[in-house]
Amino acid sequence: MPEELNETEADLEMILADMAQEFIEGCEDRLDEIDVCLTRLHNQEGVAGNDVLEVKRHVHSLKGMGATFRFPSITLIAHALEDYFETLFELSPDGLYDVQMFVDRIREISETRTDLSQDDALRVLQQLPLKARRRTITKDDRELTLLLHMPHGIQRKIIGKELSQFGFNVIIVETALDAIRDGLSLGPDVIMSTMVTDSLSGIELAGVFHAVNATRDRPFLLVTSEDLGQDVISGLPANVTILQKGMNFARDLLGVMKEHGYVGQRRQT
């Protein structure tokens, strides 16, 4: 029986290796298509909107398939590129150069046929332009990274662009599970979440990050249109700040950074 089991495991390993090889070959085809689109955009040829959509389509496919076929670093970089696109106001020449940097890093991985270690993947990510080229908010001469947990939609696009315009490196996630995973692995300086999420409420998610030593003191910005009431606010961890949706959101957000992440309806201690 053990010998039969070993043979089955060996067969499965061969199948997975073949699938990974097919993914890499398909990945290179997609990267070639992206390069063609970027060249047309750079030369201002064809229909720009169509080329941008084609690039985004290929990037989304790479993000979805990379981790499935044993290349999670490709998924990580493609995800970061999607976040970069989401915070752009327009794709300028500088933006095209930045996108090419992401594409080149993915191509380097595909050409080696070997995925990066998690540490190496994070180092590559840190060297990529995670935001458009605008003024940067810093703390102790470091660029600040903000993890944005919010479902896909117009609101997220608007807030993501405001954050990028302020100068944050923005990491966007859609589910609470992704927020916890990336919050712990990537170590953002600031965490922002909407009140209503897929599985945990924003308050519950704040509690999760407060329970972990590595993220306990990170500013957690809770975006809501609700009047939470003093009883709820007084029960929040000390690192949580309430940001009300509305016309003053951008002003209040900048105020949070100027006051080291604490402004608005802050819990009184």
C-alpha positions in Angstrom: 0.0 0.0 0.0 2.7 2.6 0.9 4.4 1.8 -2.4 1.2 2.4 -4.4 0.7 5.7 -2.4 4.2 6.9 -3.3 3.4 6.2 -7.0 0.2 8.1 -6.8 2.0 11.1 -5.1 4.7 10.9 -7.8 2.0 11.0 -10.6 0.3 13.9 -8.9 3.6 15.8 -8.7 4.2 15.2 -12.4 0.8 16.5 -13.2 1.3 19.6 -11.1 4.7 20.2 -12.6 3.2 20.0 -16.1 0.5 22.4 -15.2 3.0 24.8 -13.8 5.0 24.6 -17.0 1.9 25.3 -19.0 1.1 28.3 -16.8 4.6 29.7 -17.4 4.3 29.4 -21.1 0.9 31.0 -21.0 2.3 33.7 -18.7 5.0 34.6 -21.2 2.4 34.9 -24.0 0.4 37.2 -21.8 3.5 39.3 -21.0 4.2 39.6 -24.7 0.7 40.8 -25.4 1.1 43.4 -22.5 4.4 44.6 -24.0 2.7 45.1 -27.4 -0.1 47.1 -25.7 2.4 49.2 -23.8 4.4 50.0 -26.9 1.2 51.1 -28.7 0.3 53.3 -25.7 3.8 54.8 -25.6 3.7 55.5 -29.3 0.1 56.8 -29.1 -1.1 54.3 -31.6 -4.4 52.6 -31.8 -7.3 53.1 -29.3 -5.7 53.8 -25.9 -8.7 52.7 -23.9 -8.8 49.3 -25.5 -5.1 48.7 -24.9 -5.4 49.7 -21.2 -8.3 47.3 -20.8 -6.3 44.5 -22.5 -3.4 45.1 -20.1 -5.7 45.0 -17.1 -7.3 41.8 -18.4 -4.0 40.0 -18.7 -2.8 41.2 -15.3 -6.0 40.0 -13.7 -5.5 36.6 -15.2 -1.9 36.4 -14.0 -3.0 37.4 -10.5 -5.7 34.7 -10.4 -3.5 31.8 -11.8 -0.1 32.5 -10.3 -0.6 31.1 -6.8 -2.7 28.2 -8.1 0.2 27.0 -10.3 3.0 27.4 -7.7 4.0 30.9 -8.5 2.5 33.0 -5.6 5.1 35.7 -6.2 3.6 36.4 -9.7 0.2 36.7 -8.0 1.7 39.1 -5.5 3.2 41.4 -8.1 0.2 41.2 -10.4 -2.0 42.1 -7.4 0.2 45.1 -6.7 0.0 46.2 -10.3 -3.8 46.0 -10.1 -3.7 48.3 -7.1 -1.4 50.7 -8.9 -3.9 50.9 -11.8 -6.8 51.5 -9.4 -5.1 54.5 -7.8 -4.2 56.2 -11.2 -6.0 59.2 -12.5 -4.5 58.8 -15.9 -1.8 56.6 -17.5 1.0 59.2 -18.1 4.4 58.4 -19.7 5.7 57.9 -16.1 2.8 55.6 -15.5 3.7 53.5 -18.5 7.3 53.2 -17.3 6.1 52.1 -13.9 3.8 49.5 -15.4 6.7 48.2 -17.4 8.7 47.7 -14.2 6.0 45.4 -12.8 5.8 43.4 -16.1 9.6 43.1 -16.2 9.7 41.7 -12.7 7.1 39.1 -13.6 8.9 38.2 -16.8 12.2 37.6 -14.8 10.4 35.1 -12.7 8.8 33.3 -15.6 12.1 33.1 -17.4 13.8 31.4 -14.5 10.9 28.9 -14.2 11.4 29.2 -10.4 9.2 31.1 -8.0 10.7 33.6 -5.5 10.9 32.9 -1.8 8.4 35.0 0.2 11.3 37.2 1.5 12.6 37.8 -2.0 9.1 38.5 -3.3 8.5 41.1 -0.6 11.9 42.7 -1.4 10.9 42.9 -5.1 7.5 44.4 -4.2 9.2 47.1 -2.0 11.3 48.2 -5.0 8.2 48.7 -7.2 6.2 51.9 -7.6 3.1 51.1 -5.6 1.6 54.4 -6.2 1.6 57.1 -8.9 4.4 59.6 -8.8 3.0 62.3 -6.6 4.1 64.0 -3.3 4.7 61.4 -0.6 3.6 61.3 3.0 6.5 60.1 5.1 7.2 59.2 8.7 10.8 59.2 9.9 11.9 59.6 6.3 10.0 56.4 5.2 7.2 56.3 2.7 4.0 55.1 4.4 2.1 52.0 3.2 -1.6 51.8 3.7 -3.7 48.6 3.6 -7.2 49.4 2.2 -9.9 46.8 2.9 -13.0 47.7 1.0 -15.2 45.9 -1.5 -14.8 46.7 -5.2 -16.8 49.7 -6.4 -16.9 53.4 -7.0 -16.3 54.3 -3.4 -13.1 52.3 -3.2 -11.8 53.8 -6.5 -12.4 57.3 -5.2 -10.8 56.7 -1.8 -7.9 54.7 -3.4 -7.2 57.7 -5.7 -7.3 60.1 -2.8 -4.9 58.0 -0.8 -2.5 57.7 -3.7 -2.8 61.5 -4.4 -1.7 62.1 -0.8 1.3 59.9 -1.4 0.5 56.6 0.3 1.7 53.3 -1.1 -1.8 51.6 -1.3 -2.4 47.9 -1.0 -6.0 47.0 -1.8 -7.8 43.9 -0.6 -11.5 42.9 -0.8 -12.0 40.3 1.9 -11.3 40.3 5.6 -9.1 37.1 5.2 -6.9 38.9 2.7 -6.7 41.9 4.9 -5.5 39.8 7.8 -3.0 37.9 5.6 -1.5 41.0 4.0 -1.7 43.0 7.2 0.5 40.4 9.0 2.8 39.6 6.1 3.4 43.0 4.5 3.4 45.1 7.7 1.5 48.2 6.5 2.0 51.4 8.5 -1.7 52.2 8.5 -4.8 50.0 8.0 -8.1 51.3 6.7 -11.3 49.3 6.5 -15.0 50.0 5.8 -17.5 49.2 8.5 -19.4 46.7 6.4 -17.3 43.9 5.1 -17.7 40.4 3.7 -17.4 38.3 6.9 -16.1 40.5 9.8 -17.4 43.9 10.6 -14.8 46.7 10.5 -14.9 46.8 14.3 -14.2 43.0 14.5 -11.3 43.4 12.1 -9.9 46.2 14.2 -10.1 43.8 17.2 -8.2 41.1 15.3 -5.3 43.5 14.4 -5.3 44.9 18.0 -4.9 41.3 19.3 -1.7 40.8 17.4 1.5 42.3 18.8 2.9 43.2 15.4 -0.1 45.3 14.4 -1.5 46.4 17.8 -0.2 50.0 17.7 -0.8 50.5 13.9 -3.3 53.2 13.2 -6.6 51.6 12.2 -8.9 53.9 10.3 -12.6 52.8 10.3 -14.6 54.4 7.4 -18.3 54.6 8.0 -21.4 56.7 7.3 -23.0 55.5 10.5 -23.3 57.4 13.8 -21.8 54.7 16.0 -22.7 56.3 19.3 -20.4 57.0 22.3 -20.9 53.5 23.8 -19.5 51.8 20.7 -16.7 54.4 20.3 -15.6 54.1 23.9 -15.2 50.4 23.5 -12.8 50.6 20.5 -9.1 49.9 20.8 -7.0 53.1 21.4 -5.5 52.8 17.9 -8.8 53.1 16.1 -9.9 56.3 14.5 -13.4 56.9 13.0 -13.5 58.6 9.6 -16.9 59.7 8.4 -17.7 59.4 4.7 -18.5 62.7 3.0 -17.1 65.9 1.6 -14.7 66.3 4.5 -13.2 62.8 4.2 -10.0 63.9 2.4 -9.4 66.8 4.9 -9.9 64.5 7.9 -7.6 61.8 6.4 -4.8 64.2 6.0 -5.4 65.4 9.5 -5.0 61.8 10.7 -1.6 61.6 9.3 -0.5 65.0 10.6 -1.6 63.9 14.1 0.2 60.5 13.8 -2.9 58.6 12.8 -5.4 59.9 15.5 -8.1 62.4 14.7 -11.9 62.4 14.4 -14.0 60.5 16.9 -11.1 59.1 18.7 -11.6 57.0 21.8 -10.9 59.0 25.0 -8.3 57.4 27.3 
